[in-house]
Each structure stands twice: as structure tokens, then as C-alpha cells.
Amino acid sequence: MTHGLSKSRLMDWRQCPRKLWLRTHRPELVEDSAETETRL
């Protein structure tokens, strides 16, 4: 996985810095809501 800066990573950080850390270092622990899954 690349650790570069992207628009989605910046938005994750603005929403919650821990969210970005989890998505970068421990992606298996991230739980997306049903609403998020629907939007994707």
C-alpha cells in the first residue's frame, strides 16, 4: 500500500486523524457503515 497523500486520505484525516492512521496501518480494523457501503 502506498502512503502518499491523496484527496481521500486528506478527507479521512480532516474527519478523524485516527481514521487515517487505521486505514494506513491497520486496514483490517476499519469498519465501514452500511450507509458508506451503499454510497460506494
KENUVEX-957807 format. One line per 3 residues: number of its first residue (from 0); their letters; for each residue y, x, z of C-alpha. Coordinates in Angstrom, 3 decimals, decimal comma, always signed. Each point is the difference from the previous one (the first is absolute). Layout:
N
NUM	A	Y X Z | ...
# end
This chain:
40
0	MTH	+0,000 +0,000 +0,000 | +3,441 +1,249 -0,848 | +2,592 +0,249 +2,752
3	GLS	+3,033 -0,246 -2,276 | +2,853 -2,436 +0,468 | -0,135 -3,261 -1,915
6	KSR	+1,821 -3,302 +0,132 | -2,916 -1,709 +1,760 | -0,266 +2,805 +2,577
9	LMD	+3,723 -0,184 +0,677 | -0,227 -3,780 +0,472 | -2,974 +0,440 +2,361
12	WRQ	+2,036 +2,477 +2,056 | +3,034 -2,287 +0,125 | -2,182 -2,875 +1,196
15	CPR	-1,847 +2,076 +2,589 | -0,318 +3,819 +0,182 | -3,468 -0,325 +1,538
18	KLW	-1,121 -2,065 -2,990 | +0,780 +2,915 -2,316 | -1,775 +2,442 +2,300
21	LRT	-3,092 -2,214 +0,090 | -0,049 -0,535 -3,770 | +0,307 +3,767 -0,533
24	HRP	-2,314 +1,409 +2,665 | -2,357 -2,846 +1,013 | -0,154 -2,557 -2,860
27	ELV	-3,269 -1,447 +1,312 | +1,861 -1,369 +3,070 | +2,647 -1,928 -1,950
30	EDS	-0,535 -3,762 +0,112 | +1,769 -1,981 -2,703 | +0,642 -3,664 +0,693
33	AET	-1,370 -2,791 -2,205 | +3,562 -0,613 -1,225 | +0,294 +3,605 -1,140
36	ETR	-3,339 -0,186 -1,791 | +1,136 -3,171 -1,788 | +3,216 +1,657 -1,186
39	L	-1,900 +3,006 -1,317
# end
